[in-house]
Amino acid sequence: MQSELSIVWIYPDLLSTYGDQGNVLVLEQRAQARGIQTRTVHVRSSDPVPQQGDVYLIGGGEDRPQILGAERLRRDGGLQAAIQRGAALLAVCAGYQIMGTVFGGEEGQPVPGIGLLDISSGRGERRAVGELAADVDPALGLPTLTGFENHMGVTRLGPGVRPLSRTLTGIGNGDGTEGCYAGRVIGTYLHGPALARNPALADLLLSWVTGPLPPIDDGWYQALRDERLRAVLPS
């Protein structure tokens, strides 16, 4: 297990809605609880994305900031180089769509993504708003995910990715799945923040770059998660 972790928070000035910056705090706390020192870099949209980070995070945002963020990431190339090097990435909502080949702009026009995930997104007919719960791909070994979604996106998965989870309640990608993953890249529509609502997902990202993690006491969280699931799932 490595002793220091570099976390890169991409474009907080453009893409950081619904408390998505909390994902940074959760990663810091869960690493430090295991004796791993953390160093977090906040990369504004006017700055180059460093290529030597361990875990990269990007959040949600409105249409224009999403388009601007995609344009700058395409030109910069730092995130793409980091992923090719083996870094991990969590991309949320608008950030998730940017990772694909194309997404819908403010008028529904196609906007190029950066192609890290084999997905394409467009605008749906109605907004998906509310609590979401979903069973995770068994290959990842994670408990049921919960979170809050607020988006107009419909995302189609290509053969190069696997669904992150299958919805129990909520909309997600729009086809009964929620999010996707490929290699060490995870995309999701979940806010909450996602890692605060799902610390096992945070640990998965950490383990990809640090190696196996010693357990920490999450009994309080399990009780809270069970309560949330009872509240949102049909009885």
Secondary structure in CASP SS format (residue, H / E / C, confidence):
PFRMAT SS
TARGET T0000
AUTHOR 0000-0000-0000
METHOD secondary structure of the structure
MODEL  1
M C 1.00
Q C 1.00
S C 1.00
E E 1.00
L E 1.00
S E 1.00
I E 1.00
V E 1.00
W E 1.00
I E 1.00
Y C 1.00
P C 1.00
D C 1.00
L C 1.00
L C 1.00
S C 1.00
T C 1.00
Y C 1.00
G C 1.00
D C 1.00
Q C 1.00
G H 1.00
N H 1.00
V H 1.00
L H 1.00
V H 1.00
L H 1.00
E H 1.00
Q H 1.00
R H 1.00
A H 1.00
Q H 1.00
A C 1.00
R C 1.00
G C 1.00
I C 1.00
Q E 1.00
T E 1.00
R E 1.00
T E 1.00
V E 1.00
H E 1.00
V E 1.00
R C 1.00
S C 1.00
S C 1.00
D C 1.00
P C 1.00
V C 1.00
P C 1.00
Q C 1.00
Q C 1.00
G C 1.00
D C 1.00
V E 1.00
Y E 1.00
L E 1.00
I E 1.00
G C 1.00
G C 1.00
G C 1.00
E C 1.00
D H 1.00
R H 1.00
P H 1.00
Q H 1.00
I H 1.00
L H 1.00
G H 1.00
A H 1.00
E H 1.00
R H 1.00
L H 1.00
R H 1.00
R H 1.00
D H 1.00
G C 1.00
G H 1.00
L H 1.00
Q H 1.00
A H 1.00
A H 1.00
I H 1.00
Q H 1.00
R H 1.00
G C 1.00
A C 1.00
A E 1.00
L E 1.00
L E 1.00
A E 1.00
V E 1.00
C C 1.00
A H 1.00
G H 1.00
Y H 1.00
Q H 1.00
I H 1.00
M C 1.00
G C 1.00
T C 1.00
V E 1.00
F E 1.00
G E 1.00
G C 1.00
E C 1.00
E C 1.00
G C 1.00
Q C 1.00
P E 1.00
V E 1.00
P E 1.00
G C 1.00
I C 1.00
G C 1.00
L C 1.00
L C 1.00
D C 1.00
I E 1.00
S E 1.00
S E 1.00
G E 1.00
R E 1.00
G E 1.00
E E 1.00
R E 1.00
R E 1.00
A E 1.00
V E 1.00
G E 1.00
E E 1.00
L E 1.00
A E 1.00
A E 1.00
D E 1.00
V E 1.00
D C 1.00
P H 1.00
A H 1.00
L H 1.00
G C 1.00
L C 1.00
P C 1.00
T C 1.00
L E 1.00
T E 1.00
G E 1.00
F E 1.00
E E 1.00
N E 1.00
H E 1.00
M E 1.00
G E 1.00
V E 1.00
T E 1.00
R E 1.00
L E 1.00
G C 1.00
P C 1.00
G C 1.00
V C 1.00
R E 1.00
P E 1.00
L E 1.00
S E 1.00
R E 1.00
T E 1.00
L E 1.00
T E 1.00
G C 1.00
I C 1.00
G C 1.00
N C 1.00
G C 1.00
D C 1.00
G C 1.00
T E 1.00
E E 1.00
G E 1.00
C E 1.00
Y E 1.00
A E 1.00
G C 1.00
R C 1.00
V E 1.00
I E 1.00
G E 1.00
T E 1.00
Y C 1.00
L C 1.00
H E 1.00
G C 1.00
P C 1.00
A H 1.00
L H 1.00
A H 1.00
R H 1.00
N C 1.00
P H 1.00
A H 1.00
L H 1.00
A H 1.00
D H 1.00
L H 1.00
L H 1.00
L H 1.00
S H 1.00
W H 1.00
V H 1.00
T H 1.00
G C 1.00
P C 1.00
L C 1.00
P C 1.00
P C 1.00
I C 1.00
D C 1.00
D C 1.00
G H 1.00
W H 1.00
Y H 1.00
Q H 1.00
A H 1.00
L H 1.00
R H 1.00
D H 1.00
E H 1.00
R H 1.00
L H 1.00
R H 1.00
A H 1.00
V H 1.00
L C 1.00
P C 1.00
S C 1.00
END
